[in-house]
Amino acid sequence: MQDAGDDRLVDYRDLTDVALRRVLEPAGGLYIAESAKVIARALAAGHRPRSVLVQEKWLPDAERLFAEQSDVPVYVVSAEVAEGLTGYAVHRGILASMHRPALPPLADVVAGARLVVVLEDIMDHTNIGAIFRAAAGLGADAVLVSPRCADPLYRRSVRVSMGTVFQVPWTRMPEWRDAKAQLSAEGFHLAALALTDDAVALDDFAAARPERVALVLGAEGDGLSRRALAVADTVVTIPMAGGVDSLNVAAASAVAIWELRAR
């Protein structure tokens, strides 16, 4: 295909426009997966493709990925057309428009979980992806995201997560009043990671770890809201050195997940 304006390519148009995609993708029931590795993980998780955009040199990889799904449209384009369409240089060669799966109920996501990560209003997609990767690699059982949290299925989140967003159970939770009630009913102790005068050191909290923990993380800069701190059962903090008071939220998530992992 030589025309970036072709209507068949509308799913891939203006991928760098975050505000537009934040509305377009959920409303259209789609998300974009980028690179053969990420797409393979999406397919392994049972997600269904809508179409594939691929540069010619990557076509053999696309054919292998979709060998059992011959009905999926594959649009072969030049690097120039891909960049003109998406708004950036598509170095990884393959993009897939995927059907967005329905989000499961909170109770289903946390069933059997001992460590759940809760993300409140984190808007940086890179941090979202990195937290999902930490959750998958370090032993968290599930992730819950607040109503205003960035989309875990946004292209950058998926890419940074290396596709682990497809293997960690997750869903959007309700506002805090209802979320607290549901998590408490499921036996979760809410541990909010924050800097407060009454915060308990993470290693001390982990030494007497409750059976089921919901680790609550907030956005960088603003941190957790007053509502989140009000519903927390314990506020915990990572002891720091060198005059540094805190870590990037993704780094902090990795430290806390490792410390609180079920042993």
RAFENBEL-V359717 format. One record per run of one state. SS is the DSSP state (hx for helix, st for strand, lp for the rest). FROM is the first residue (numbers start at 1). TO is the last residue. If there is no record, write none. Layout:
ss:SS from:FROM to:TO
ss:SS from:FROM to:TO
//
This chain:
ss:lp from:1 to:6
ss:hx from:7 to:12
ss:lp from:13 to:17
ss:hx from:18 to:28
ss:lp from:29 to:29
ss:st from:30 to:34
ss:lp from:35 to:35
ss:hx from:36 to:44
ss:lp from:45 to:48
ss:st from:49 to:55
ss:hx from:56 to:65
ss:lp from:66 to:72
ss:st from:73 to:77
ss:lp from:78 to:78
ss:hx from:79 to:86
ss:lp from:87 to:93
ss:st from:94 to:99
ss:lp from:100 to:105
ss:hx from:106 to:110
ss:lp from:111 to:114
ss:st from:115 to:120
ss:lp from:121 to:124
ss:hx from:125 to:138
ss:lp from:139 to:141
ss:st from:142 to:145
ss:lp from:146 to:154
ss:hx from:155 to:160
ss:lp from:161 to:163
ss:hx from:164 to:166
ss:lp from:167 to:168
ss:st from:169 to:172
ss:lp from:173 to:175
ss:hx from:176 to:185
ss:lp from:186 to:188
ss:st from:189 to:193
ss:lp from:194 to:199
ss:st from:200 to:201
ss:hx from:202 to:207
ss:lp from:208 to:212
ss:st from:213 to:219
ss:lp from:220 to:222
ss:st from:223 to:223
ss:lp from:224 to:225
ss:hx from:226 to:231
ss:lp from:232 to:233
ss:st from:234 to:237
ss:lp from:238 to:248
ss:hx from:249 to:260
ss:lp from:261 to:263
//
